[in-house]
């Protein structure tokens, strides 16, 4: 899946498929604060969603982090 193919609002499944990780791990990342490396998200009822631009920024931040 490429960036252009991602919808503007992402579900945990979209992110899991894109990153090749489990949906459970995505939910764990959504629960972490951004300072702790979590993915910025918002709730719609009991569902979590992520803005595509926030997700792409998160990826860039992770790529720029020193190990």
Secondary structure as the mmCIF struct_conf table of DSSP 4:
data_model
#
loop_
_struct_conf.conf_type_id
_struct_conf.id
_struct_conf.beg_label_comp_id
_struct_conf.beg_label_asym_id
_struct_conf.beg_label_seq_id
_struct_conf.end_label_comp_id
_struct_conf.end_label_asym_id
_struct_conf.end_label_seq_id
HELX_RH_3T_P HELX_RH_3T_P1 UNK A 3 UNK A 5
BEND BEND1 UNK A 6 UNK A 6
BEND BEND2 UNK A 8 UNK A 8
STRN STRN1 UNK A 9 UNK A 10
HELX_RH_AL_P HELX_RH_AL_P1 UNK A 12 UNK A 19
TURN_TY1_P TURN_TY1_P1 UNK A 20 UNK A 20
BEND BEND3 UNK A 21 UNK A 21
HELX_RH_AL_P HELX_RH_AL_P2 UNK A 23 UNK A 31
BEND BEND4 UNK A 32 UNK A 32
HELX_RH_3T_P HELX_RH_3T_P2 UNK A 34 UNK A 36
TURN_TY1_P TURN_TY1_P2 UNK A 37 UNK A 37
HELX_LH_PP_P HELX_LH_PP_P1 UNK A 38 UNK A 40
STRN STRN2 UNK A 42 UNK A 44
TURN_TY1_P TURN_TY1_P3 UNK A 45 UNK A 46
STRN STRN3 UNK A 47 UNK A 51
HELX_RH_AL_P HELX_RH_AL_P3 UNK A 52 UNK A 64
BEND BEND5 UNK A 65 UNK A 65
#
